[in-house]
Amino acid sequence: MSHKILVIEDEPTLARLLSYNLTQEGYETTVADHGAEGLQIALQRHFDLIILDIMLPGMNGFEILTKVRQNGVRTPIIILTARNAEEEVVQGLKHGADDYITKPFGVAELLARVSAVLRRTHNEDVRTADVSEKVIAVGELAIYPEKYEVVIGGETVPLRPKEFEVLLYLVQRPGMVITRDDLMNVVWGFDYIGGQRTVDVHVSSLRKKLELSQQSVQIESIRGVGYKLVMPKKLGAPK
């Protein structure tokens, strides 16, 4: 069965280009040219991937991202951004995007990114299905791998899938310095084309969410290298 992809893009030529090349590659493609329409389709129907432009009539891509994630839709999303628009990339990732492509882009790059995201999503689903029900407890922090759920002091912390995977990887290696390359390869995959900025954005967002409790773990930056998980001081863990 072919993967279903929703393209939300208002520029007719680009929308046709995306639809044609994705269809030629064997994907089942649906196109929406208005923000509100795209959001409605994304919430009402199942897709394996969403390709989302940022500048849209009626509702921009950031608003769509926020509402999609707030409604519990975990469908991977690739955003389309303007060249040299780093702020758009950062904001998109913070709002829940899984990857990005800068315009203009080649067909080969587009298809490579689509294939990589779909492959990563499939592998994550397989890993999640294989994980036996368990909980990892650290101080006031409780992690439920099979549910992609994190609870601090009895309150559920809303994490995006990649934020959860970053936290889980660090928690399983307390005190170890993990390089950005390690995190990128494990969480995003060896075939991920994006840069290390993606890792930094997710870690920054994750830190803010963990600040709900002083007895939560902390993520320490190791300048020029990566990150290290620091256990709650109350546990008496070595620094």
VOGUPA-512260 format. One record per residue (C-alpha): x, y, z. Coordinates in steps of 0.2 Angstrom, whole numbers, padded with zeros to 4 digits. Layout:
# residues N
    c1    c2    c3
     X     Y     Z
...
END
This chain:
# residues 239
    c1    c2    c3
  0000  0000  0000
  0007  0017 -0005
  0010  0031  0008
 -0002  0045  0009
  0005  0062  0008
 -0004  0079  0011
  0004  0094  0002
 -0002  0111  0009
  0005  0124 -0004
 -0004  0139 -0012
  0009  0142 -0026
  0001  0133 -0041
  0017  0129 -0050
  0026  0122 -0035
  0010  0112 -0029
  0009  0104 -0046
  0028  0100 -0046
  0027  0092 -0029
  0011  0082 -0033
  0018  0076 -0050
  0035  0070 -0043
  0027  0062 -0027
  0014  0053 -0038
  0028  0047 -0050
  0037  0040 -0035
  0022  0030 -0030
  0015  0041 -0016
 -0004  0045 -0015
 -0005  0064 -0015
 -0018  0076 -0009
 -0015  0095 -0012
 -0023  0109 -0002
 -0020  0127 -0007
 -0027  0136  0008
 -0021  0136  0026
 -0038  0133  0034
 -0042  0119  0021
 -0026  0111  0024
 -0028  0110  0043
 -0046  0103  0041
 -0040  0089  0030
 -0025  0085  0041
 -0036  0083  0056
 -0050  0073  0047
 -0040  0061  0037
 -0025  0050  0040
 -0008  0054  0031
  0009  0046  0032
  0017  0063  0029
  0013  0082  0028
  0023  0094  0017
  0018  0111  0023
  0023  0128  0016
  0025  0142  0029
  0017  0157  0020
 -0001  0152  0016
 -0017  0162  0014
 -0030  0161  0028
 -0018  0152  0041
  0001  0151  0041
  0011  0136  0043
  0016  0139  0061
 -0003  0140  0066
 -0006  0124  0057
  0008  0115  0065
  0002  0121  0082
 -0016  0116  0080
 -0011  0099  0072
  0001  0094  0087
 -0012  0101  0100
 -0025  0089  0092
 -0013  0074  0095
 -0009  0071  0077
  0009  0064  0076
  0010  0063  0057
  0028  0069  0052
  0029  0086  0044
  0041  0093  0033
  0040  0112  0031
  0045  0122  0016
  0055  0138  0020
  0064  0152  0011
  0082  0151  0008
  0092  0159  0022
  0077  0160  0033
  0085  0152  0049
  0072  0160  0060
  0058  0151  0050
  0067  0134  0052
  0070  0136  0071
  0052  0142  0074
  0045  0127  0063
  0055  0115  0073
  0049  0122  0089
  0031  0121  0083
  0033  0102  0080
  0040  0100  0062
  0051  0085  0059
  0062  0091  0045
  0063  0106  0033
  0067  0110  0015
  0073  0127  0009
  0067  0134 -0007
  0072  0133 -0021
  0075  0114 -0020
  0079  0100 -0032
  0067  0085 -0035
  0081  0073 -0029
  0083  0082 -0012
  0064  0082 -0010
  0062  0064 -0013
  0077  0060 -0002
  0070  0069  0012
  0052  0062  0010
  0059  0044  0009
  0071  0047  0025
  0057  0054  0036
  0045  0040  0031
  0058  0027  0034
  0062  0034  0051
  0044  0035  0056
  0042  0017  0051
  0057  0012  0062
  0051  0022  0077
  0034  0013  0075
  0042 -0004  0075
  0053  0000  0090
  0038  0007  0100
  0028 -0009  0096
  0042 -0020  0103
  0045 -0010  0119
  0038 -0020  0134
  0027 -0009  0146
  0039 -0001  0158
  0043  0016  0167
  0059  0024  0169
  0060  0034  0185
  0072  0048  0189
  0068  0059  0204
  0051  0066  0201
  0053  0062  0182
  0044  0046  0175
  0046  0041  0157
  0034  0029  0149
  0043  0023  0133
  0029  0013  0126
  0017  0029  0127
  0030  0042  0123
  0024  0050  0139
  0034  0060  0152
  0027  0064  0169
  0035  0076  0182
  0028  0077  0199
  0012  0070  0194
  0009  0082  0179
  0011  0076  0161
  0024  0086  0151
  0019  0088  0133
  0034  0083  0122
  0036  0081  0104
  0041  0064  0098
  0059  0070  0094
  0060  0079  0111
  0055  0063  0119
  0068  0052  0110
  0082  0064  0114
  0077  0064  0133
  0075  0045  0133
  0093  0043  0125
  0101  0055  0137
  0092  0047  0152
  0098  0030  0148
  0116  0037  0148
  0117  0048  0163
  0133  0058  0166
  0139  0053  0148
  0144  0067  0136
  0133  0064  0120
  0139  0073  0105
  0127  0082  0093
  0132  0069  0079
  0127  0055  0091
  0110  0062  0095
  0107  0066  0076
  0111  0049  0071
  0101  0040  0084
  0086  0051  0085
  0085  0057  0067
  0094  0044  0058
  0111  0042  0048
  0102  0048  0032
  0096  0064  0040
  0101  0079  0029
  0097  0093  0041
  0111  0101  0052
  0115  0101  0070
  0104  0116  0073
  0090  0104  0073
  0097  0095  0089
  0100  0112  0098
  0083  0118  0095
  0075  0102  0102
  0087  0102  0117
  0083  0120  0121
  0064  0117  0120
  0066  0101  0131
  0076  0110  0144
  0062  0123  0146
  0049  0109  0148
  0059  0100  0161
  0061  0116  0172
  0044  0112  0179
  0052  0104  0194
  0069  0106  0203
  0070  0088  0205
  0069  0084  0187
  0085  0080  0177
  0095  0094  0169
  0103  0094  0152
  0120  0102  0153
  0129  0109  0137
  0147  0104  0134
  0154  0118  0123
  0159  0113  0106
  0154  0094  0109
  0136  0091  0114
  0126  0087  0130
  0126  0078  0146
  0112  0073  0157
  0114  0079  0175
  0104  0069  0188
  0094  0078  0202
  0105  0083  0216
  0094  0076  0229
  0098  0059  0222
  0116  0061  0227
  0122  0057  0210
  0141  0062  0206
  0143  0077  0196
END
